Amino acid sequence: MTVFTPTPPLRLDDPGLGDHFLRLVGDGDEYGAVKVVTTLHDQGVPTQRIMMDLIGPTQIRVGDLWAANEWTVAREHAATATAERALAAIAARNTVRPTRGRITIACVDGEWHALPVRILAEMLRLDGWRVDFLGPSVPGQHLVTHLHQTGPDAVALSCMIPTRLPRAHAAITACRSAGVPVIAGGRGFGPGGRYAQLLGADAWAAGAEGAVSRLGGAWPPPARDPLVHAFLGNDEYTYVVRHRPDLLTGGMRSLRASYPAMASYDDHQTDATLEDMGHVVDFLAAALYVSEPQIFTDFVDWTLEVLRARGVPPVALHAGLQVIHDQLRDYPTALSYLDTGLSHTSTT
């Protein structure tokens, strides 16, 4: 096997460099990762391109390796921490005087994927914004307190997982009620950001470069009534959320009876099954909240791929969906979403 030896000049479009950087973050080699990005910067490569063309794509590959069961959760976390160290090192080399406005950037409550928004924060600093980066999982009430204390011109909210959409909605509504427009981003808002507008966001961007462009244009957007999109969900959503513990308890009891393989599960496998059951309920609730069955079916398809990589047969997920289905017979929309999910597991 040929070993890539990074000697200047380095090229961002060289696949060998991307593979080398991935190995460095995968090994937790902070010094090596920092050396790569600072060497690129010394060669004159703009900081924006290092972030967007090396650090960002590498993080996507890290997630893919975890999903494929090639990397453990611990290695994924170590790689993320190493990438953050490299990002901080390259960002520290730039001093830009704010010439635009002030923006607050945060992950919604319960959202822990902070590296993408950290990249956004640094991109906006380079574009002349004064940035308050609040990091992962910011509770809505603390976010609003910060807005009253600082008076920013905009809030950028990230949501990577659809189960956080109800909390994202609450945060968006609170920010706009405080008079601060919101730009949303992250996969959790759906293809093309379709749920961002539904939840009341003033704008949406597919990535950091799109957000920089949108905020650098006609901002703020025309004011709208912040209460227009203040209420979503329905009786079925409310039932699923309030009875989540009962659904999980009943589901685990039924699963033990209907899925014989569970008899040989150790404590770790049992805990993992309970956690997976919780994901089923949470994604179902999110789909009900915005009346979008694709949220649930996309979750089912993704889970099938993750389980397959770990040697877990589709029948396990099918059984889990069925025991939740059996407890929601009086809720037709939830049943229709679960029926569609079951059909995906039956044809796999």
C-alpha positions in Angstrom: 0.0 0.0 0.0 1.3 3.4 -0.9 1.6 5.8 2.0 0.7 9.4 1.3 3.5 11.7 2.4 2.3 15.3 2.7 5.1 17.6 1.5 4.4 21.1 0.3 2.9 22.2 -1.9 -0.3 20.5 -0.7 -3.4 20.4 -2.9 -6.9 20.4 -1.6 -8.1 18.5 -4.7 -5.6 15.7 -4.1 -7.6 12.6 -2.8 -4.4 11.5 -1.0 -4.5 14.6 1.2 -8.1 14.0 2.1 -7.4 10.4 3.0 -4.3 11.5 5.0 -6.3 14.0 7.0 -9.0 11.4 7.7 -6.3 9.1 9.1 -5.0 11.9 11.3 -8.3 12.7 12.8 -9.2 9.0 13.1 -6.0 8.5 15.1 -6.6 11.6 17.3 -3.4 13.1 16.0 -4.1 16.8 16.8 -0.6 18.0 16.0 -0.6 16.2 12.6 -4.1 17.6 11.7 -3.1 21.1 12.7 0.1 20.8 10.7 -1.8 20.0 7.5 -4.2 22.9 7.8 -1.5 25.4 8.8 0.7 24.3 5.9 -2.1 24.8 3.5 -2.6 28.3 4.9 1.1 29.1 4.7 0.8 28.2 1.0 -1.9 30.8 0.5 -4.9 28.6 0.5 -7.8 30.7 1.9 -9.2 29.7 5.3 -12.7 29.3 3.9 -11.5 26.7 1.4 -9.6 24.7 4.0 -12.8 24.6 6.1 -15.2 23.9 3.3 -13.1 21.5 1.2 -11.1 19.6 3.8 -12.4 19.8 7.3 -16.1 19.7 6.5 -16.0 16.8 3.9 -13.7 14.8 6.3 -16.4 15.1 9.0 -19.0 13.7 6.7 -16.7 10.7 6.0 -16.3 10.3 9.8 -20.0 9.9 10.2 -20.2 7.5 7.2 -17.6 5.3 8.8 -19.5 5.1 12.1 -22.7 4.3 10.2 -20.9 1.5 8.3 -19.7 0.1 11.7 -16.1 0.6 10.7 -15.5 3.1 13.4 -16.7 3.1 17.0 -18.6 5.9 18.7 -15.4 6.7 20.7 -13.3 7.0 17.6 -15.9 9.2 15.9 -15.9 11.5 19.0 -12.1 11.6 19.0 -12.0 12.4 15.3 -14.5 15.2 15.8 -12.5 16.7 18.7 -9.3 16.6 16.5 -11.1 18.3 13.6 -12.3 21.0 16.0 -8.7 21.5 17.1 -7.6 21.9 13.5 -10.4 24.3 12.8 -9.6 26.4 15.8 -5.9 26.6 14.8 -6.7 27.8 11.3 -9.4 30.2 12.5 -7.0 31.8 15.0 -4.8 32.9 12.2 -7.4 35.4 10.9 -8.2 38.7 12.4 -11.1 40.4 10.7 -12.7 43.7 12.0 -16.5 43.4 12.1 -18.1 45.5 9.4 -21.6 43.9 9.2 -23.8 43.2 12.2 -24.0 40.8 15.1 -25.2 37.3 14.9 -25.9 34.5 17.4 -25.2 31.0 16.3 -26.4 27.9 18.2 -27.6 24.3 18.0 -31.2 23.8 19.1 -31.8 22.2 22.4 -30.8 18.5 22.2 -28.7 18.9 19.1 -25.1 18.0 19.8 -23.6 18.1 16.3 -21.7 21.4 16.7 -18.8 21.2 14.2 -20.9 22.3 11.1 -22.1 25.4 12.9 -18.6 26.1 14.2 -17.5 26.2 10.6 -20.4 28.6 9.9 -19.3 30.8 12.8 -15.8 31.1 11.4 -17.1 31.7 7.8 -19.3 34.6 9.1 -16.4 36.1 11.1 -14.3 36.1 7.9 -17.2 37.8 6.2 -17.2 40.6 8.7 -19.9 39.6 11.2 -19.5 39.8 15.0 -20.3 36.3 16.0 -21.6 34.9 19.3 -21.1 31.1 19.0 -23.1 29.4 21.8 -22.3 25.8 20.8 -24.3 22.6 21.1 -27.7 22.0 22.7 -28.7 25.5 23.8 -32.0 25.5 25.8 -34.5 28.0 24.3 -34.9 30.1 27.4 -31.2 30.7 27.7 -31.0 31.5 24.0 -33.6 34.2 24.4 -31.9 35.6 27.5 -28.8 35.9 25.5 -30.7 37.8 22.7 -32.1 40.3 25.2 -28.6 40.8 26.6 -26.8 41.3 23.3 -29.4 42.5 20.7 -28.1 40.6 17.6 -29.3 41.3 14.1 -29.8 37.6 13.4 -29.9 34.1 14.9 -28.6 31.1 13.0 -30.1 27.8 14.3 -28.8 24.4 13.4 -30.9 21.2 13.6 -29.3 18.1 12.2 -31.8 15.5 13.4 -35.6 15.8 12.8 -36.5 14.6 16.3 -35.4 18.1 17.4 -37.9 19.9 15.2 -40.4 20.6 18.0 -37.6 22.3 20.0 -36.4 24.1 16.9 -39.9 25.4 16.4 -40.1 26.7 20.0 -36.7 28.4 19.6 -37.6 30.0 16.3 -40.9 31.3 17.7 -39.2 32.7 20.8 -36.4 34.4 18.8 -38.9 36.0 16.4 -41.1 37.1 19.3 -38.0 38.8 20.7 -37.7 40.7 17.4 -34.7 38.8 16.0 -35.0 37.1 12.6 -33.8 33.5 12.2 -31.9 31.7 9.5 -32.1 27.9 9.8 -29.8 25.2 8.6 -29.0 21.5 9.0 -30.4 18.2 7.6 -33.1 18.1 10.3 -35.1 20.8 8.5 -35.6 18.4 5.6 -34.8 18.4 1.9 -34.4 21.9 0.7 -35.2 23.2 4.2 -38.9 22.4 3.7 -39.7 22.4 7.4 -37.8 25.6 8.1 -40.5 27.8 6.6 -43.2 25.7 8.2 -41.6 26.3 11.6 -41.5 30.1 11.0 -37.8 30.6 10.1 -37.1 33.8 8.1 -34.6 32.1 5.8 -32.8 28.8 5.3 -29.4 27.8 3.9 -28.1 24.5 2.8 -24.6 25.1 4.2 -22.2 27.6 5.5 -21.5 29.2 2.1 -25.2 29.5 1.4 -25.8 31.1 4.8 -23.0 33.6 4.3 -24.5 34.6 0.9 -28.0 34.9 2.3 -27.0 37.0 5.3 -24.8 39.2 3.1 -27.8 40.0 0.8 -31.1 41.7 1.7 -31.0 41.2 5.5 -33.1 41.3 7.5 -36.0 40.0 5.5 -39.4 41.7 5.7 -41.0 41.3 9.2 -43.8 38.8 9.6 -46.2 38.0 12.4 -44.1 35.7 14.8 -47.3 33.9 15.8 -48.3 32.8 12.3 -46.4 29.5 12.7 -46.5 29.3 16.5 -48.7 26.2 16.7 -48.1 22.8 15.2 -48.7 19.2 16.2 -52.1 17.5 16.9 -53.7 15.1 19.4 -51.8 12.2 18.0 -48.4 13.9 18.4 -49.4 15.0 22.0 -50.4 11.4 22.9 -47.2 9.9 21.5 -45.0 12.4 23.4 -46.9 12.2 26.7 -47.1 8.4 26.7 -43.5 7.8 25.4 -42.5 5.9 28.6 -45.6 3.7 28.4 -45.0 3.0 24.8 -41.4 1.9 25.5 -42.3 -0.2 28.5 -45.2 -2.0 26.6 -43.1 -2.3 23.5 -40.2 -4.0 25.3 -42.6 -6.4 27.0 -44.3 -7.3 23.8 -41.0 -7.6 21.9 -39.7 -10.1 24.4 -42.8 -12.2 23.7 -42.8 -11.8 19.9 -39.1 -11.8 19.1 -37.4 -15.0 20.5 -33.9 -13.8 19.8 -34.2 -11.3 22.7 -34.1 -14.2 25.2 -30.3 -14.4 24.6 -29.7 -10.7 24.8 -27.2 -9.5 27.5 -27.7 -6.2 29.3 -25.9 -4.2 26.7 -28.0 -5.5 23.9 -31.2 -5.0 25.9 -30.2 -1.4 26.6 -29.4 -0.8 22.9 -32.8 -2.3 21.9 -34.6 0.1 24.4 -32.6 3.0 22.9 -33.6 2.0 19.4 -37.2 1.7 20.4 -36.9 5.2 21.8 -35.7 6.4 18.4 -38.7 4.8 16.7 -41.1 6.7 19.0 -39.2 10.0 18.7 -39.0 10.0 14.9 -42.7 9.0 14.8 -43.5 12.0 17.0 -41.4 14.3 14.8 -43.2 13.1 11.7 -46.6 13.7 13.4 -45.5 17.2 14.5 -45.0 18.5 11.0 -47.4 16.0 9.3 -44.6 14.6 7.1 -44.4 10.7 6.9 -41.1 10.9 5.0 -39.3 11.8 8.3 -40.3 8.4 9.6 -39.7 6.4 6.5 -36.3 8.0 6.0 -35.4 7.1 9.6 -36.5 3.5 8.9 -34.4 3.2 5.8 -31.3 4.7 7.5 -31.8 2.4 10.5 -32.0 -0.6 8.2 -28.6 0.3 6.7 -27.0 0.9 10.2 -28.4 -2.4 11.5 -27.3 -4.3 8.4 -23.7 -3.0 8.9 -23.9 -4.5 12.4 -25.2 -7.8 11.4 -28.7 -7.2 12.7 -31.5 -8.7 10.5 -34.4 -6.4 9.2 -36.8 -8.6 11.1 -35.6 -7.0 14.4 -36.6 -3.5 13.3 -39.8 -4.9 11.9 -40.7 -6.4 15.2 -39.9 -3.2 17.0 -42.2 -1.2 14.7 -44.9 -3.7 15.1 -45.1 -3.6 18.9 -45.4 0.2 18.7 -48.0 -0.1 16.0 -50.0 -2.5 18.2 -50.2 0.2 21.0 -51.5 3.0 18.7 -54.5 1.4 17.1 -56.7 4.4 17.9 -54.5 6.8 16.1 -54.9 6.5 12.4 -52.2 8.9 11.2 -49.6 7.3 13.4 -50.7 3.8 12.2 -50.4 4.9 8.5 -46.8 6.1 9.1 -45.9 2.9 10.9 -47.6 0.8 8.2 -45.4 2.5 5.6 -42.3 1.9 7.8 -43.3 -1.8 8.2 -43.6 -2.1 4.4 -40.0 -0.9 4.0 -38.7 -3.5 6.5 -40.8 -6.3 4.8 -39.3 -5.6 1.4 -35.6 -5.4 2.5 
